[in-house]
Amino acid sequence: MKRLLSIIVIAALAATAEAQVNAADSVLGQQQSGRFSVGGYGEVAYSRNFFSDHVSRYSQPEEHKDDPSHGRFDLPHVVVYMGYNFGKGWSLGTEIEFEHGGNGLAYEKEDEEGGEWEQETEKGGEVELEQFWIQKTFSRAANLRMGHIVVPVGLNNAHHEPLNFFTVYRPEGENTILPSTWHQTGFSFFGRYKKLRYEAQLLAGLNADNFTNTGWISKGHKSPMEYDVANKYGTALRLDYYALPGLRLGLSGYYGESIGNSYPRNANGVDAEYKGTVAVGAFDFTYNHAGLIVRGQADYGYLGDAEELKYVYNRVNKKSPFHHSAFVSKNAYAVGLEAGYDILQLTSCKGSKKESLYLFGRYEAYNPYASNTKGAAYDYTAVKRMAVGLNYFPVPEIAIKAEFSNRFLKGLYNNEPAVNIGVTYEGFFL
């Protein structure tokens, strides 16, 4: 049994599509081989951006087309998994994430508010408890998870570990329009029957107070309170079909109301009259065979009553800890495709069967403000991005990444080329 579990884990870390499961399932698999398990993943990144970082680079693009480049070092995500198997089908899973190497509050410059400096208060600051759940396993086909869980809507959320994408940072389109990693408190029922894996979730609803013009619903799962407000509820569903060896096809979606899911709950006005229905549909796939890996996704989102968000109580109240930008789009989309080939398979230089060198390319298009609300246009939010680069795996658990990328914006604006280099790992230690 231990040997079989080790083979499954190594296959997942090598990004074999049929063995891919989300991080929580991986923790569960490790728990079956012992009572206590520890694992995690981490990313170190360096970027040189050959475009302006001035707050008015979009409102006054001509003035900033020749601005100097800027660089940064970053720790996008450092994550620790811990799990425990109590026996009789009961288990515990946790995931603690340190984002950007920080802790506590952080000052950020809000471009959408004229470059105003604000002290961002997010739940847990820059340290987040992304998962904390108790699970009862009845069989492979039936599992019940209760607590703080990952919402597997879209390819990025379902497979967000850094060995599951070629780029240095997480795929930009989904990371812009959807929460990433999307985690909320609720209940999940999941299992696998033959070639089909399924999961259904009941969650606290998203909070429309946090929706923005440049990020759509991406911050809607966050709460500045000590708890998640649950005046409204949401549901999520995911289906994965392992059609052929190496090929996985996935469908996922979310549905729930967002206006009025805030504190204090306003019994009058817009908060009580409108629903702010959020509906997201996504398709994704992975293919891994004979040294070729291909991944793709397409996401489309709808926000009802988008034009009414301007009048929601907490968005009007400038003293509230929420976003106050007036307009949010009714629709948002993100599509992406990446492909990589292990070029060491073409040579005799491969020193180990575990060693790989992938040459890859990626293309994506996305827009968090795909429909103008009340005539307000933010044309710079429509982005097409291309990236080419290499991923070197000296062992299956470690990847060294390098890429050149370019964001192509509409003609009025300046394109945004960059060079990114990263080192990442993912594995279990106990």
C-alpha positions as CSV (number, residue, x, y, z in Angstrom):
1,M,0.0,0.0,0.0
2,K,2.8,2.4,0.9
3,R,4.6,1.7,-2.4
4,L,1.3,2.3,-4.3
5,L,0.7,5.6,-2.6
6,S,4.3,6.8,-3.3
7,I,3.8,6.0,-7.0
8,I,0.5,8.1,-7.0
9,V,2.2,11.1,-5.3
10,I,5.2,11.1,-7.7
11,A,2.9,10.9,-10.7
12,A,0.9,13.9,-9.5
13,L,4.0,15.9,-8.8
14,A,5.2,15.2,-12.4
15,A,1.9,16.7,-13.5
16,T,0.5,13.4,-15.0
17,A,-3.0,14.5,-15.8
18,E,-4.8,11.3,-14.9
19,A,-3.2,11.4,-11.4
20,Q,-3.9,15.0,-10.8
21,V,-6.1,15.7,-7.8
22,N,-6.4,18.8,-5.7
23,A,-4.0,19.5,-2.8
24,A,-6.5,18.4,-0.2
25,D,-7.0,15.0,-1.8
26,S,-3.2,14.6,-1.9
27,V,-3.1,15.3,1.8
28,L,-5.8,12.6,2.3
29,G,-3.8,10.1,0.3
30,Q,-0.8,10.7,2.5
31,Q,-2.8,10.3,5.7
32,Q,-3.8,6.8,4.6
33,S,-0.1,5.7,4.9
34,G,0.3,7.2,8.4
35,R,-1.5,9.1,11.1
36,F,0.4,12.4,10.7
37,S,1.5,14.0,7.4
38,V,3.4,17.2,6.5
39,G,3.9,18.7,3.1
40,G,3.7,21.9,1.1
41,Y,4.8,23.9,-1.8
42,G,6.6,27.2,-2.4
43,E,7.6,29.7,-5.1
44,V,10.4,32.2,-5.4
45,A,10.2,34.7,-8.3
46,Y,12.1,37.4,-9.9
47,S,10.6,39.8,-12.5
48,R,11.9,42.6,-14.7
49,N,9.0,44.6,-16.1
50,F,9.8,46.7,-19.2
51,F,6.9,49.1,-18.7
52,S,5.8,51.9,-16.4
53,D,4.5,51.3,-12.9
54,H,3.1,54.8,-12.6
55,V,-0.5,55.1,-11.4
56,S,-1.6,57.1,-14.5
57,R,0.0,54.7,-17.0
58,Y,-3.5,53.9,-18.3
59,S,-5.2,57.3,-17.9
60,Q,-2.2,59.1,-19.6
61,P,-0.4,56.4,-21.6
62,E,1.5,58.8,-23.9
63,E,3.3,60.3,-21.0
64,H,4.6,57.0,-19.7
65,K,5.5,55.1,-22.8
66,D,9.3,55.7,-22.2
67,D,9.3,55.3,-18.4
68,P,12.1,53.1,-17.1
69,S,11.7,49.4,-16.3
70,H,11.3,48.1,-12.8
71,G,12.1,44.8,-11.1
72,R,11.1,42.9,-8.1
73,F,11.8,39.7,-6.1
74,D,8.7,37.9,-4.7
75,L,7.6,34.9,-2.7
76,P,4.1,34.5,-4.2
77,H,3.1,31.5,-2.1
78,V,4.7,29.4,0.6
79,V,2.3,26.8,1.8
80,V,2.4,24.2,4.6
81,Y,0.1,21.2,4.6
82,M,-0.6,19.3,7.8
83,G,-3.0,16.3,8.1
84,Y,-4.0,13.7,10.6
85,N,-5.8,10.4,10.2
86,F,-8.0,9.6,13.2
87,G,-9.1,6.3,11.9
88,K,-12.5,4.8,11.0
89,G,-12.7,7.1,8.0
90,W,-12.2,10.4,9.9
91,S,-9.4,12.7,8.9
92,L,-8.2,16.3,9.3
93,G,-6.6,18.5,6.6
94,T,-5.1,22.0,7.0
95,E,-3.2,24.4,4.7
96,I,-1.5,27.5,5.9
97,E,-0.3,30.0,3.2
98,F,2.2,32.8,3.5
99,E,1.6,35.2,0.6
100,H,4.4,37.4,-0.7
101,G,6.5,36.6,2.4
102,G,4.6,39.0,4.6
103,N,2.6,39.0,7.8
104,G,-0.1,41.3,9.0
105,L,-1.3,44.5,7.3
106,A,0.1,45.9,4.1
107,Y,0.1,49.2,2.4
108,E,-1.1,49.1,-1.2
109,K,-1.5,51.8,-3.8
110,E,-5.1,51.6,-5.2
111,D,-4.8,52.5,-8.9
112,E,-8.5,52.4,-9.3
113,E,-8.8,55.2,-6.7
114,G,-6.3,57.7,-8.2
115,G,-3.2,56.1,-6.7
116,E,-4.3,56.6,-3.1
117,W,-2.3,54.7,-0.5
118,E,-4.4,52.5,1.6
119,Q,-3.7,50.0,4.4
120,E,-5.3,46.8,3.2
121,T,-6.9,44.8,5.9
122,E,-7.5,41.3,4.7
123,K,-8.6,38.4,6.9
124,G,-5.4,37.0,8.4
125,G,-3.4,39.8,6.7
126,E,-0.8,38.2,4.4
127,V,-1.0,34.8,6.2
128,E,-4.1,32.8,5.4
129,L,-5.6,29.6,6.6
130,E,-6.7,28.3,3.2
131,Q,-7.9,24.9,4.4
132,F,-9.1,23.5,7.7
133,W,-11.6,20.7,7.4
134,I,-12.8,17.5,9.0
135,Q,-13.6,14.7,6.6
136,K,-15.6,11.4,6.8
137,T,-14.7,8.9,4.1
138,F,-17.4,6.3,3.5
139,S,-15.9,4.9,0.3
140,R,-13.9,6.0,-2.7
141,A,-17.2,7.2,-4.2
142,A,-18.5,9.1,-1.1
143,N,-16.7,11.6,1.0
144,L,-18.0,14.4,3.2
145,R,-15.8,17.4,4.0
146,M,-16.8,20.1,6.5
147,G,-14.9,23.3,7.2
148,H,-12.8,25.7,5.3
149,I,-12.2,24.3,1.8
150,V,-10.9,25.1,-1.7
151,V,-13.6,25.9,-4.3
152,P,-12.5,24.1,-7.4
153,V,-14.0,26.4,-10.0
154,G,-11.7,26.8,-13.0
155,L,-8.4,25.0,-13.8
156,N,-6.3,27.3,-11.6
157,N,-8.3,26.7,-8.4
158,A,-8.6,23.0,-8.9
159,H,-4.9,22.6,-9.7
160,H,-3.2,25.6,-8.2
161,E,0.0,24.0,-7.1
162,P,3.0,25.5,-9.0
163,L,4.0,22.3,-10.8
164,N,0.6,22.3,-12.5
165,F,1.4,25.3,-14.8
166,F,4.4,26.4,-16.8
167,T,4.4,30.1,-16.1
168,V,6.3,31.6,-13.2
169,Y,3.1,33.1,-11.8
170,R,-0.3,31.5,-11.8
171,P,-2.1,31.8,-15.1
172,E,-3.1,35.4,-15.3
173,G,-6.6,35.4,-16.7
174,E,-8.3,33.2,-14.1
175,N,-6.1,34.7,-11.4
176,T,-7.6,38.2,-12.4
177,I,-11.3,37.5,-12.6
178,L,-11.8,34.7,-10.0
179,P,-10.6,34.3,-6.4
180,S,-7.3,32.5,-6.3
181,T,-6.9,30.3,-4.5
182,W,-10.7,30.4,-3.9
183,H,-11.3,29.1,-0.4
184,Q,-14.4,29.4,1.7
185,T,-16.2,27.8,4.6
186,G,-18.9,25.3,3.9
187,F,-19.6,21.6,3.1
188,S,-18.3,19.4,0.3
189,F,-19.4,16.0,-1.0
190,F,-17.1,14.4,-3.5
191,G,-16.0,11.0,-4.8
192,R,-14.9,9.1,-7.8
193,Y,-16.7,6.4,-9.7
194,K,-14.8,4.7,-12.5
195,K,-13.5,7.5,-14.8
196,L,-15.6,10.3,-13.2
197,R,-14.7,12.4,-10.3
198,Y,-17.4,14.7,-8.9
199,E,-17.7,17.4,-6.2
200,A,-20.6,19.5,-5.0
201,Q,-20.3,22.3,-2.4
202,L,-22.5,24.6,-0.3
203,L,-20.7,27.7,0.8
204,A,-21.0,31.2,2.3
205,G,-21.9,33.6,-0.5
206,L,-19.5,36.1,-2.1
207,N,-19.6,39.7,-0.9
208,A,-20.4,42.3,-3.6
209,D,-18.8,45.0,-1.5
210,N,-15.4,43.6,-2.6
211,F,-16.1,43.4,-6.4
212,T,-14.0,45.8,-8.5
213,N,-13.7,47.0,-12.1
214,T,-10.2,45.5,-12.6
215,G,-10.7,42.3,-10.7
216,W,-14.4,41.5,-11.1
217,I,-15.3,39.0,-8.2
218,S,-11.7,38.0,-7.4
219,K,-11.8,39.6,-3.9
220,G,-15.4,38.6,-3.2
221,H,-14.5,35.7,-0.9
222,K,-12.5,37.9,1.5
223,S,-13.9,39.4,4.7
224,P,-12.4,42.1,7.0
225,M,-14.4,40.7,9.8
226,E,-13.4,37.9,12.2
227,Y,-15.9,35.6,10.4
228,D,-17.4,35.1,6.9
229,V,-20.8,36.7,6.6
230,A,-23.4,34.1,5.4
231,N,-26.6,36.1,4.8
232,K,-26.5,34.6,1.3
233,Y,-25.2,31.2,0.1
234,G,-23.5,29.9,-2.9
235,T,-23.1,26.5,-4.6
236,A,-20.2,25.1,-6.6
237,L,-20.0,22.0,-8.7
238,R,-17.1,20.2,-10.5
239,L,-16.9,17.2,-12.7
240,D,-13.7,15.6,-14.0
241,Y,-13.8,12.9,-16.6
242,Y,-10.6,10.9,-17.3
243,A,-11.5,10.0,-20.8
244,L,-8.3,8.4,-22.1
245,P,-4.9,7.7,-20.5
246,G,-3.3,11.1,-20.0
247,L,-6.5,13.1,-20.8
248,R,-8.7,14.8,-18.3
249,L,-11.8,16.9,-19.2
250,G,-13.3,19.2,-16.5
251,L,-16.5,21.2,-16.1
252,S,-17.1,23.5,-13.1
253,G,-19.4,26.3,-12.0
254,Y,-20.6,28.5,-9.3
255,Y,-24.0,30.1,-8.5
256,G,-25.0,32.4,-5.7
257,E,-26.2,35.9,-4.6
258,S,-23.8,38.6,-3.5
259,I,-25.6,41.9,-2.7
260,G,-26.6,42.0,1.0
261,N,-24.1,39.4,2.0
262,S,-22.2,41.9,4.2
263,Y,-22.1,43.4,7.7
264,P,-24.0,45.3,8.8
265,R,-27.0,44.0,6.9
266,N,-29.0,46.9,5.5
267,A,-32.7,46.1,5.5
268,N,-33.5,49.0,3.1
269,G,-32.5,50.3,-0.3
270,V,-30.4,48.5,-2.8
271,D,-29.0,46.0,-0.3
272,A,-32.5,44.6,0.2
273,E,-34.0,45.1,-3.2
274,Y,-31.4,43.5,-5.5
275,K,-29.6,40.1,-5.4
276,G,-26.4,40.5,-7.3
277,T,-26.5,37.0,-8.7
278,V,-23.1,35.6,-9.6
279,A,-22.9,32.7,-12.2
280,V,-19.6,31.3,-13.4
281,G,-19.1,28.5,-15.9
282,A,-15.8,26.9,-16.8
283,F,-14.3,24.2,-19.0
284,D,-10.7,23.0,-18.7
285,F,-8.6,20.0,-19.7
286,T,-5.1,18.6,-19.3
287,Y,-3.3,16.2,-21.6
288,N,0.0,14.5,-20.7
289,H,1.5,11.8,-22.9
290,A,4.9,10.9,-24.4
291,G,6.6,14.1,-23.1
292,L,3.8,16.4,-24.3
293,I,1.7,18.4,-21.8
294,V,-1.2,20.6,-23.0
295,R,-3.5,22.5,-20.6
296,G,-6.4,24.8,-21.4
297,Q,-9.4,26.6,-19.9
298,A,-12.3,28.9,-20.7
299,D,-14.3,30.8,-18.1
300,Y,-17.3,33.0,-18.4
301,G,-19.0,35.0,-15.7
302,Y,-22.2,36.9,-15.2
303,L,-23.1,39.4,-12.4
304,G,-26.7,40.4,-12.1
305,D,-27.6,44.0,-11.0
306,A,-24.1,45.2,-11.7
307,E,-25.2,48.7,-12.4
308,E,-26.7,48.9,-8.9
309,L,-23.5,48.2,-7.0
310,K,-22.7,51.9,-7.0
311,Y,-25.5,52.4,-4.5
312,V,-24.8,49.5,-2.1
313,Y,-24.4,50.9,1.4
314,N,-20.9,49.8,2.2
315,R,-19.6,50.9,-1.2
316,V,-21.1,54.4,-0.6
317,N,-19.8,54.6,3.0
318,K,-16.2,55.8,2.5
319,K,-15.3,54.8,6.1
320,S,-16.1,51.2,5.5
321,P,-13.2,48.7,4.9
322,F,-14.5,47.7,1.5
323,H,-13.9,48.8,-2.1
324,H,-15.5,52.0,-3.2
325,S,-15.0,52.0,-7.0
326,A,-18.3,52.8,-8.6
327,F,-18.6,50.4,-11.5
328,V,-18.3,46.6,-11.9
329,S,-18.8,44.7,-15.1
330,K,-21.9,42.5,-15.8
331,N,-19.6,40.0,-17.6
332,A,-16.1,38.8,-17.4
333,Y,-14.1,36.1,-19.3
334,A,-10.8,34.4,-19.4
335,V,-9.4,31.8,-21.9
336,G,-6.0,30.3,-21.9
337,L,-3.9,27.5,-23.6
338,E,-0.4,26.3,-22.9
339,A,1.7,23.5,-24.3
340,G,5.1,22.2,-23.4
341,Y,7.3,19.4,-24.7
342,D,10.1,17.6,-22.8
343,I,13.0,18.2,-25.2
344,L,15.4,15.9,-23.3
345,Q,13.4,13.1,-24.8
346,L,14.9,14.1,-28.2
347,T,18.5,13.8,-27.0
348,S,20.8,11.4,-25.2
349,C,21.5,14.0,-22.5
350,K,18.8,12.9,-20.1
351,G,20.8,11.8,-17.1
352,S,17.8,10.4,-15.2
353,K,14.3,9.2,-16.0
354,K,13.1,11.8,-13.5
355,E,14.9,14.7,-15.2
356,S,12.8,16.9,-17.7
357,L,13.2,20.1,-19.6
358,Y,10.0,21.5,-21.1
359,L,10.0,24.1,-23.8
360,F,6.6,25.8,-23.6
361,G,4.3,28.5,-24.9
362,R,1.2,30.1,-23.5
363,Y,-1.5,32.3,-24.9
364,E,-4.4,33.8,-22.9
365,A,-7.1,36.5,-23.3
366,Y,-9.1,37.9,-20.5
367,N,-11.2,40.9,-19.5
368,P,-12.7,41.5,-16.0
369,Y,-14.7,44.5,-17.4
370,A,-16.1,42.9,-20.5
371,S,-19.3,45.0,-20.6
372,N,-19.5,48.7,-19.9
373,T,-21.6,49.6,-16.9
374,K,-23.7,52.8,-17.4
375,G,-21.4,53.8,-20.2
376,A,-18.2,53.8,-18.1
377,A,-15.3,52.2,-20.1
378,Y,-12.0,50.8,-18.9
379,D,-10.5,49.6,-22.2
380,Y,-7.1,48.8,-20.6
381,T,-8.7,45.8,-18.8
382,A,-8.9,43.8,-22.2
383,V,-5.6,41.9,-22.2
384,K,-4.0,39.4,-24.6
385,R,-0.9,37.8,-23.1
386,M,1.7,35.5,-24.7
387,A,4.6,33.8,-22.9
388,V,7.4,31.4,-24.0
389,G,10.0,29.8,-21.8
390,L,11.5,26.7,-20.2
391,N,10.7,24.5,-17.2
392,Y,13.6,22.4,-15.9
393,F,12.8,19.6,-13.5
394,P,16.0,18.1,-12.0
395,V,13.7,15.9,-9.9
396,P,9.9,15.6,-10.1
397,E,9.4,17.8,-7.0
398,I,11.4,20.9,-8.1
399,A,11.0,23.1,-11.1
400,I,13.2,26.0,-12.3
401,K,11.2,28.3,-14.6
402,A,12.1,31.1,-17.0
403,E,9.9,33.0,-19.4
404,F,9.5,36.0,-21.6
405,S,6.0,37.4,-21.7
406,N,4.1,40.3,-23.2
407,R,0.7,41.8,-22.5
408,F,-0.9,43.2,-25.6
409,L,-3.4,46.0,-24.8
410,K,-5.6,48.0,-27.0
411,G,-3.9,50.5,-29.4
412,L,-4.3,53.5,-27.1
413,Y,-2.2,51.8,-24.4
414,N,1.4,50.6,-24.1
415,N,2.2,46.9,-24.2
416,E,3.8,45.3,-21.2
417,P,6.7,43.0,-21.8
418,A,8.5,41.2,-18.9
419,V,11.1,38.6,-18.0
420,N,10.2,36.2,-15.2
421,I,12.4,33.6,-13.4
422,G,11.2,31.3,-10.7
423,V,12.1,28.4,-8.5
424,T,9.4,26.2,-7.0
425,Y,8.9,22.9,-5.2
426,E,6.0,20.7,-4.1
427,G,6.2,17.6,-2.0
428,F,5.5,15.7,1.2
429,F,8.0,15.4,4.0
430,L,6.2,13.0,6.4
